[in-house]
Amino acid sequence: MYIAETERNEQACTMNKRQYKTGVTLIEMLIVIAVLAVLMTMVVTVTRHVSSRSEIELTKGTLSIVTAALGEFADYGYHYTDGAEDYSQFKFPLDCNDFSAGDIGLTLKDALSDNVVTIDGADHSPEYSGSEILYFFLNSVPASRKTLSKIDSSLISSGGLEITITRGSGDRTYPLYRIMDPWGKALHYDYYDEDDPKPDEARTFPVVTSAGPDGKFGTRDDISNR
């Protein structure tokens, strides 16, 4: 009987030890899960921060490229016609922010003294017009066109709008490309007041702005070449 009772006591101790070990294992698992959760949160936070910084630096780099291209455009001395708006006095690309396709056609016709026809893409929005016309003119000058080629290709897109220009040598159609920021917003180009484009009221140097991470112009996270 003594032996049997001893065996029962040993079995009970063994069960208690197993229960104890099981309890410790569960606690350890909970601790590990908690630590992993904290680490994952830290990784996600750091990744987002690094990604945001990378996008901001990409935007600043793009603005630097556009600024250099603008300087080359001015040095080239692009010729505008002596039209009603006296565009011949301007040193930089025309400011066509928020222009409709029709307004773009009329403005380019006055500025270039050519027969300009716009082909309105179905999904074209005036919010892209300023960036599109900026790219169009910069791309017309060899030096600034070469500089524009340094922009990350993911930031150049087309909305389907094209312009056809009739000159002595015939018609030529140009697709209008826009310069975007990493957050999917077109850059804003500001050279003069579109409602009253007078050379003496134009900026000394145009301002090109990205809406920044929040996608809204006029907020603290805007990024510009000023």
C-alpha positions in Angstrom: 0.0 0.0 0.0 2.8 2.3 0.8 4.3 1.8 -2.7 0.9 2.4 -4.3 0.4 5.5 -2.4 3.9 6.7 -3.3 3.2 6.1 -7.0 -0.1 8.1 -6.7 1.8 11.0 -5.0 4.4 10.9 -7.8 1.7 10.9 -10.5 0.0 13.8 -8.8 3.3 15.8 -8.6 3.9 15.0 -12.3 0.4 16.3 -13.2 1.0 19.4 -11.2 4.3 20.0 -12.9 2.7 19.5 -16.3 -0.1 22.0 -15.4 2.5 24.4 -14.1 4.6 24.1 -17.3 1.4 24.6 -19.4 0.5 27.7 -17.5 4.0 29.2 -18.0 4.0 28.4 -21.7 0.7 30.2 -22.2 2.0 33.3 -20.3 5.2 33.2 -22.4 3.1 33.0 -25.6 1.1 36.0 -24.5 4.2 37.9 -23.8 5.7 37.0 -27.2 2.5 38.0 -28.9 2.5 41.4 -27.1 6.1 42.0 -28.0 5.5 41.1 -31.6 2.5 43.5 -31.7 4.6 46.3 -30.4 7.5 45.6 -32.8 5.0 45.4 -35.8 3.6 48.8 -34.8 7.1 50.2 -34.6 8.0 48.8 -38.0 4.9 50.1 -39.6 5.5 53.6 -38.1 9.1 53.7 -39.2 8.2 52.4 -42.6 5.6 55.1 -43.1 8.0 57.8 -41.9 10.7 56.6 -44.2 8.3 56.3 -47.1 6.9 59.8 -46.4 10.5 61.3 -46.2 11.3 59.5 -49.5 8.3 61.0 -51.3 9.1 64.5 -49.9 12.7 64.2 -51.1 11.4 63.0 -54.5 9.1 66.0 -54.7 11.9 68.4 -53.8 14.1 66.8 -56.4 11.4 67.1 -59.1 10.8 70.8 -58.2 14.6 71.4 -58.5 14.5 69.8 -62.0 11.5 71.9 -63.1 13.2 75.1 -61.7 16.4 74.3 -63.7 14.3 73.7 -66.8 12.5 77.1 -66.3 15.9 78.8 -66.1 17.0 77.2 -69.4 13.7 78.2 -71.0 14.2 81.8 -70.0 17.8 81.8 -71.3 16.6 80.3 -74.6 14.4 83.3 -75.2 11.3 81.5 -76.4 9.3 83.7 -78.8 5.6 84.5 -78.3 3.6 86.5 -80.8 2.7 90.1 -80.2 -0.9 89.3 -79.7 -3.7 91.1 -77.8 -2.3 89.9 -74.5 1.2 90.9 -75.4 2.7 87.5 -74.5 5.9 88.5 -76.2 7.0 90.1 -73.0 6.9 86.8 -71.0 10.1 85.0 -70.3 8.5 81.8 -69.0 5.8 79.3 -70.0 2.2 80.5 -70.0 0.2 80.2 -66.8 -3.0 78.2 -67.6 -4.1 77.0 -64.2 -7.7 75.7 -64.2 -8.2 76.3 -68.0 -10.7 74.3 -69.9 -9.6 72.6 -73.1 -11.3 75.4 -75.1 -9.5 78.1 -73.1 -6.2 76.4 -73.7 -6.8 76.4 -77.4 -7.6 80.1 -77.5 -4.7 81.1 -75.3 -2.2 79.1 -77.3 -3.6 80.5 -80.5 -3.0 84.1 -79.3 0.4 83.3 -77.9 1.7 81.3 -80.8 -0.1 83.0 -83.7 -0.9 79.6 -85.0 -4.1 77.8 -85.7 -4.5 75.7 -82.5 -7.2 73.0 -82.1 -7.7 71.2 -78.9 -9.0 67.7 -78.7 -10.7 67.3 -75.4 -10.1 64.0 -73.7 -13.2 62.6 -72.0 -11.6 62.5 -68.6 -9.7 65.8 -68.8 -10.0 68.1 -65.8 -9.0 71.8 -65.7 -7.0 71.1 -62.5 -4.3 69.6 -64.7 -4.1 72.4 -67.3 -1.4 74.5 -65.6 1.0 71.5 -65.3 0.2 70.3 -68.8 0.9 73.7 -70.5 4.0 74.1 -68.3 5.3 70.7 -69.6 4.3 71.5 -73.2 6.3 74.7 -73.3 9.4 73.4 -71.4 9.4 70.4 -73.8 9.5 72.8 -76.8 13.0 74.0 -75.9 15.9 71.5 -76.4 17.8 72.4 -73.2 14.8 72.4 -70.9 13.5 69.2 -72.6 16.7 67.4 -71.8 16.5 68.6 -68.2 12.8 67.4 -67.9 13.9 63.9 -68.9 15.5 63.6 -65.5 12.1 63.6 -63.8 11.1 60.2 -62.5 8.9 58.7 -65.3 6.2 57.7 -62.7 5.5 61.4 -62.1 4.7 62.1 -65.8 1.3 61.1 -67.1 -1.2 61.9 -69.8 -4.9 62.6 -69.4 -5.8 62.1 -73.0 -5.8 65.8 -74.0 -4.1 66.7 -77.3 -3.5 69.9 -79.2 -3.1 70.2 -83.0 -1.1 73.1 -84.3 -1.3 74.2 -87.9 1.7 75.8 -89.3 3.2 76.4 -92.8 4.6 72.9 -92.8 1.3 71.3 -92.0 -0.5 70.0 -88.9 1.2 68.4 -85.9 -0.5 66.9 -82.9 1.0 67.0 -79.4 -0.2 65.0 -76.5 -0.3 67.0 -73.3 1.6 65.5 -70.4 1.3 66.6 -66.8 3.9 66.6 -64.0 2.5 65.0 -60.9 3.8 64.6 -57.3 4.2 61.2 -55.6 0.8 61.6 -54.0 -1.0 61.9 -57.4 -1.6 65.6 -57.5 -0.6 67.8 -60.4 2.0 70.5 -59.7 0.6 74.0 -59.5 2.4 76.5 -61.8 2.0 80.2 -60.8 3.5 82.9 -63.1 0.9 85.6 -63.4 -2.7 86.4 -62.8 -4.6 84.5 -65.5 -7.5 87.1 -65.4 -5.1 89.9 -66.2 -1.9 88.6 -67.8 0.3 91.7 -68.0 4.1 91.4 -68.2 4.7 94.0 -65.6 2.5 92.0 -63.1 4.2 88.7 -63.8 6.5 87.2 -61.1 10.2 87.6 -61.5 10.5 83.8 -61.4 7.5 81.4 -61.5 6.5 79.4 -58.4 5.9 75.7 -58.8 4.1 74.0 -55.9 3.2 70.5 -54.7 0.1 70.0 -52.4 2.2 67.7 -50.3 1.2 64.6 -48.5 -2.3 65.8 -47.6 -3.1 66.6 -51.3 -4.5 70.1 -50.4 -3.0 73.3 -51.7 -2.6 76.2 -49.2 -1.8 74.0 -46.2 1.4 73.8 -44.1 2.8 70.7 -45.9 2.9 72.4 -49.3 6.2 72.0 -51.0 7.4 74.7 -53.5 10.5 75.9 -55.3 10.5 79.2 -53.4 
